[in-house]
Each structure stands twice: as structure tokens, then as C-alpha cells.
Amino acid sequence: MTVFEKNLHQDMVSQLHNFAAAGDTARLKVLLKHSPSLVNAATGNGWTALMYGARNGHLEVVQILLQEGCDTSIINKSRQTALDIAKFWGYKHIANLLANVKGDQKPSFLSNDVKEYENYFGMTLLDRRSDKRTDSKWLSKKQSHPATVYILFSNLSPLVTLGGGRESSQQPEVKLCRLCHKDVEQYMNQSEECTLIFLGVDLQSDMNLMAACNGRVQQEGVIAQARSVLAWHHRYRFCPTCGGATKIEEGGYKKTCLNEDCPSLQGVHNTSYPRVDPVVIMQVIHPDGNHCLLGRQKRFPPGMFTCLAGFVEPGETIENAVRREVEEEAGVKVAHVQYVSCQPWPMPSSLMIGCLAVAVSTEIKVDKNEIEDARWFTREQVVEVLIKGNQCSFFVPPSQAIAHQLMKHWIGMNANL
């Protein structure tokens, strides 16, 4: 093959991969029709068109490549197949498709193109209608409306039902109980301990998303909202300012002191409203870019490591809180801090502020009063543990935790995944 022919071949492979990554099925088909031998062509990092299609969630691209007879067993330089990549990025429909390709067997796959995980507790399909919380007549009508849904909590735990799994070996399916007004009316009239919280109304424009997620997204977001507000009521039974009795107002989002002389009745006081505690949680990156810092507390299960975290102090910025907590816990100095995403965490009322932080020192000096251990882990170790879970020498929190998503975010920035 001449130099010209080699360059032409490389250009065509590059085009094929670009079309697969972008989901451009029309050009992909034309190129493969002209040069079908390119279907398994790989670049220097070992990636094929199938891997790029799986990486970006392009189901039709994957289907076309499978029809053209691509090899699903090819591994890249990081020893991942297209199936591994689809699993890693949460494209269940593509992973299921690739996992079921055997000879002439027709594969089955999920129909919705929705990533498996957003930040857990981070989404909701409710319009909180905070503008209506002071409208007692409107709230009263909503309370008795036949379409209104009630979710019951006892000791901050929601009422759920346990159903059988699809197979006898599976764990029971947990579903949130959704009751109507007639189901709870008698209890509300008889009990003085009942606390009513108005959560919001359905956002009709997003009902398709709710259907695609089988209600999972709404259940998680609603539970976080309800539990956090109820936890505030549970912990602050009396006025924090004078210790007097209080009454609940604004749909459960305000407590007013019954003592007419209480200073909290003058002006705006944050003691009258549910509190949210900001917590920074950070993926600390080694100066070489290929290691990250993870730590563990004594109360963790053996072998579990996660991102460092800590509460933001009064008068402190997010960036400074990240730098302070990392140095306090692990003795590592941090310079640049970048916000990634956040996660409400109703245990009882934290807001986890996820960040990436670049270290400027590497020596670890663990404060045993803060954490038990901290170590630098390689990018390869993190990739392996995210894919294989507890089959490795250590493990990290599950995908519901923002720490897991921060690790995945770091891996996806410039890794071979």
C-alpha cells in the first residue's frame, strides 16, 4: 500500500468514526456501501465505529453496524468492548442490544433513549407553585380534590409496597404508595400529629418523561423534597428564637411563632423556613491528571472509598470550602476548583455540591479525626471499579451517589472511554 493509499484509508476510517460518533446514519450508510471493509477498522486507541456509536448512545448507528457484520468482541487499548462502553455510560438499550447478539438471533432492546441515571433525587416533575402557598383557599381546594395524591411518611420513612420481581430470584420491587383524599381523610381528622406538606402539581409538559422512566424520576424527586421538609418539622418543633410554640403556614414551608413578642416576627428570619445545608463533595485530581484522591471513614464497609466531602461554613465560598476540606482531611493542597453538578440529599437536608479540584501537592497526611484513610487511585483502577463494581480490590458508592457520577465525569473528560 502506497503512502497515498494509507492516508486515504486513514481519512476514510476517521470519517466513518466521526459519522458514528455524531449519529449521522445517512453518511455512515453511504461510506460503508462504498467500503464495507471499514466496518471494523480501528484507530490508534483501538476504537471502532461501533464503540463510538455506543459511547454516544446512537442506537440506529449500532443497528446499522451490526447489520453490516461488525465484530462486537473487539477491545480497545483500555480493554473495553463496545458493550463495556455502553454499560459504563448508562445506555441500557444499546447494552442490551449488544449483549444479545448471537449469530442470527434477533436482539432485543429497550425502546426509550434515556440515560439510566441522572443525579439521584435531582429531578422532579412537580411545579412547586410557591406562589400559591399563601393562598389558603386554593390549598384547601387542592387538599380535597379527587385527583390530589397523598404520600404518607412515618418517622421520615415513606409508605411503600413490596411487589414480586419479574423472576423469583430478584429482589421485591419497591413502589411508593400514592393515596387519594378519601383514603386519608379520616386519619387527618382524628390525628393531631398529622403534618401536611404541599409538594406541588404535576408538570403536564413532562409527563412523557415520567412515562419513559416508569415514574422513577418523580418518585425520587418527590421523596427528597418531602423528607427534607418533614425532617425540618421534626427537628424544630419549637421556635428556635424564643422556644415558644409555633404554627405551620404556607403549605408546610413556614413556621410562625405564637409568641407575639418574639423577635422572629419582626422582619425576615431564616429560622422560620426549612433549612438546606450546603455540602461540598469533590473529585480531587492529581497534578498528572491520571490519578484521583479517594478516602474512607471508619464507619464505611471494608474496602469502600469515595470522594472527600464536608460542610460549607458560614461566610465561605464553595471553592474555599473545597480547598479547606481537602487539606484538613488529607493534607493535600488544591488550586483550581470547578463546579460540576449538585444533588439534593434528604438525610436530612443536605445539598451536595459536586466539584472537580486540581491538586498542587501530592503527599497525603490523613487527619485520623476526620477520615481513616486516603489514597491516590489510577484512572485505570477507577474505570475498572466503575465497570466491575465490588469484584475489584476496593469499591465505590453506587450510581445513586453523586460521588459515583463525579468519578464517571472525570473519566469521561479525556479518558479512552
Secondary structure, 3 states (H helix, E strand, C coil): CCHHHHHHHHHHHHHHHHHHHHCCHHHHHHHHHHCHHHHHCCCCCCCCHHHHHHHCCCHHHHHHHHHCCCCCCCCCCCCCCHHHHHHHCCCHHHHHHHHCCCCCCCCCCCCCCCCCCCCCCCCCCEECCHHHCCCHHHHHHHHHCCCCCECCEECCEECEEEECCCCCCCCCEEEECCECHHHHHHHHHHCCCCCCCCCCEECHHHHHHHHHCCCHHHHHHHHHHHHHHHHHHHHCCCCCCCCCCEEEEHHHCEEEECCCCCHHHCCCCHHHCCCCEEEEEEEEECCCCCEEEEEECCCCCCCECECEEEECCCCCCHHHHHHHHHHHHHCCCEEEEEEEEEEEECCCCEEEEEEEEEECCCCCCCCCCCCCEEEEEEHHHHHHHHHHHHHCCCECCCCCCHHHHHHHHHHHHHCCC
